[in-house]
C-alpha cells in the first residue's frame, strides 16, 4: 500500500514531516492490514477500501496542526504521562455546568485551582432537540450543538486547556448514530450505499432470529433490539429507538468512522471515550456483546490513530462482567478504562459497612496490562450497576442476585435505616434487574441530613485518589451537589431518572466552597487537601497495588509502592467503612516499622500499638 500512501503526499509537506509519517506507517500498517483482513477478508473490494483508507490517513496526518504534531512527539518520549500522581480528571455536561463552551473557558481558572489535568466534556455534538439520550444520539460528529457553540470554539478551547496542562476528553459514540444523522436519513430514503451502514431488514424474520439471543437494554423505551421504520422495515436499535446501530460488517462504515475519529483528534481532542464498546459487532446466534471482532475493530481504530494521530488515547466504556472489562485494556486497544467494579464496590462497602468484596477486587482484579491505567470514579453521569462477579461473591458467602436487590433497595431508600436518596433506574419486573441514579452527596446521605454524609463522601473519594490510575470527579460533587428532581420536568428527560443525578451548576455551593462551616466547604476543602497530598506522593503514580489484610471486616487495606526522593518507599492505606470506631491490632501491624507518617494529617503514627480509626476515617501511612 506504499504507493497509495506516497501518492497522497502534498507538495507543501516537508521531507521531515513526511519521513516521520512514513516511519510510523511502515511500523503500524502491517498490523492495520492484518486486522482489516481478519475482520473483512481479502477480496478485491476490501483491498480497495484499505487502499482508500491509506490515502485518507496520509491526508489526515498532513492536515494535523503543527502544535499537535509537537504534542505527539512529546508524548512519544513520555508514554506514561497519564500515569502520573498529578493526574486528576473532571467530567461535566457543558450546558449544565457552564451554559456553553465559552462558559467552560471561563471556568478554566477554577479547574486549575482544583488541580484538573483531564477534562471530559459530555456529548456536545449535534443531536435531536429532545430525544437525544443526553447527547449520545449523534446527528453529526463534526458539528457542535449550536446551543453550546461551534467547532471552532471547541478547537480553541482544546488549545487553551492544553496551555494549562489539561487534556480534553470527548465521547466517541461509534456504536450508533441518531436517526437524524445524514447517513441515517439517506438509509431511510433507501439510498443503497447508506442502507448498508445500518442493520435494516424488510420484515421480522431476521430481527426475531437475532432477538433469540440478545438482551433488552432499555425495555422502557422499546422491547427487544429492533424498532420499526415508517416504511415498515426494521432497524437495529440496541439502546433507544432513535439510536440506530452501525453495521461494522461493512468496511465502508469503518472507513467513515475512522475519518470522524481523526477529525476529532485534529481538533485537539487528547482522549476519546469509546462508547458502548461491547456492542459494536453483531452475530446471529450470540448475545452480540463482547465478540472477538469488537476487539479487532478497536485494535484497528487504534492502529489508524497510531499512524495519523499518535498521541490520541482510547478510554474503554464497558460496563460488563469484570472478566470482560479487562479484555478491552491494552496498549493495542484501549490504554484507559473506566473501573466500574471498584466504583460499585465502594458503594457496596458504604451500605454494608464491610470491605470483603472491595478488598477481594483490589487483590484479584486491579492489576491490568503495563502501560495502561484505570479511570477510577465514585460515580458517573450514568446509573450505578452492581457489576461484581457472582462467582466472586459466592466465595464470600454472598448470593449475587439477592445482594443486588438489597443494594438497589438500600440506595433508593426502600431499606430500613438507609441514609441514601438515590432514584431507581430501568427497573425490569421480568428480571428483577434495576440500577440506581443520583449524585454522590444524595447517595451518601447529605440529602437525608445524615451526620456521617460528608465523611462518607470524602472516604469514597480517598479510595479513587489512592488506588492508582486517573481519579475522575463528577464536577459539582466536590462541593456536595444534591439530586435535582426538576431535571425530570425538562422535555425529553421525563421518565429517565439518570437526570436526577445531573444537576445544573450549583452556584451557591461553589460560592461557599472555601467556608469550612458549610457542607460545600466541608467537602471541598477536605478533597482539595487530599488532591494536593496525592500530587506530592510519587508512590501514588502508576497502578501497582499490593493487598494488605487488616483482619477487620470493616477496614480496607492496601499498599502502594514507589520511590520517595529516590529511595524505595511504601504507602499503606487503611480505611474504616463503619460508623463506629474500628481497630487494626498491633499484631496485624507487626511487620511494619515502629512508626509511619500519616500523609493526610501530617502526623506520626505509632504502629507498635493498636491503631484505632474513627468512623469513616482513613490514613495514608508512608513507611
Secondary structure as GFF3:
##gff-version 3
##sequence-region A 1 623
A	DSSP	alpha_helix	2	6	.	.	.	ID=ss1
A	DSSP	alpha_helix	15	40	.	.	.	ID=ss2
A	DSSP	alpha_helix	44	63	.	.	.	ID=ss3
A	DSSP	alpha_helix	66	77	.	.	.	ID=ss4
A	DSSP	three_ten_helix	81	83	.	.	.	ID=ss5
A	DSSP	beta_strand	88	92	.	.	.	ID=ss6
A	DSSP	alpha_helix	94	98	.	.	.	ID=ss7
A	DSSP	alpha_helix	101	106	.	.	.	ID=ss8
A	DSSP	alpha_helix	108	114	.	.	.	ID=ss9
A	DSSP	beta_strand	118	121	.	.	.	ID=ss10
A	DSSP	alpha_helix	151	163	.	.	.	ID=ss11
A	DSSP	beta_strand	167	172	.	.	.	ID=ss12
A	DSSP	beta_strand	176	178	.	.	.	ID=ss13
A	DSSP	alpha_helix	182	188	.	.	.	ID=ss14
A	DSSP	alpha_helix	192	195	.	.	.	ID=ss15
A	DSSP	beta_strand	200	201	.	.	.	ID=ss16
A	DSSP	alpha_helix	204	210	.	.	.	ID=ss17
A	DSSP	beta_strand	226	228	.	.	.	ID=ss18
A	DSSP	beta_strand	234	236	.	.	.	ID=ss19
A	DSSP	beta_strand	243	245	.	.	.	ID=ss20
A	DSSP	alpha_helix	251	266	.	.	.	ID=ss21
A	DSSP	beta_strand	271	274	.	.	.	ID=ss22
A	DSSP	three_ten_helix	277	279	.	.	.	ID=ss23
A	DSSP	alpha_helix	292	308	.	.	.	ID=ss24
A	DSSP	beta_strand	313	316	.	.	.	ID=ss25
A	DSSP	alpha_helix	322	325	.	.	.	ID=ss26
A	DSSP	three_ten_helix	326	328	.	.	.	ID=ss27
A	DSSP	beta_strand	336	338	.	.	.	ID=ss28
A	DSSP	alpha_helix	340	352	.	.	.	ID=ss29
A	DSSP	alpha_helix	356	365	.	.	.	ID=ss30
A	DSSP	beta_strand	373	377	.	.	.	ID=ss31
A	DSSP	alpha_helix	390	395	.	.	.	ID=ss32
A	DSSP	alpha_helix	400	411	.	.	.	ID=ss33
A	DSSP	beta_strand	423	428	.	.	.	ID=ss34
A	DSSP	beta_strand	433	437	.	.	.	ID=ss35
A	DSSP	alpha_helix	440	444	.	.	.	ID=ss36
A	DSSP	alpha_helix	453	466	.	.	.	ID=ss37
A	DSSP	beta_strand	470	474	.	.	.	ID=ss38
A	DSSP	three_ten_helix	477	479	.	.	.	ID=ss39
A	DSSP	three_ten_helix	485	489	.	.	.	ID=ss40
A	DSSP	three_ten_helix	497	501	.	.	.	ID=ss41
A	DSSP	alpha_helix	507	511	.	.	.	ID=ss42
A	DSSP	alpha_helix	519	535	.	.	.	ID=ss43
A	DSSP	three_ten_helix	538	540	.	.	.	ID=ss44
A	DSSP	beta_strand	546	547	.	.	.	ID=ss45
A	DSSP	beta_strand	555	564	.	.	.	ID=ss46
A	DSSP	beta_strand	567	576	.	.	.	ID=ss47
A	DSSP	beta_strand	582	584	.	.	.	ID=ss48
A	DSSP	beta_strand	595	598	.	.	.	ID=ss49
A	DSSP	beta_strand	603	606	.	.	.	ID=ss50
A	DSSP	beta_strand	611	613	.	.	.	ID=ss51
A	DSSP	beta_strand	618	622	.	.	.	ID=ss52
###
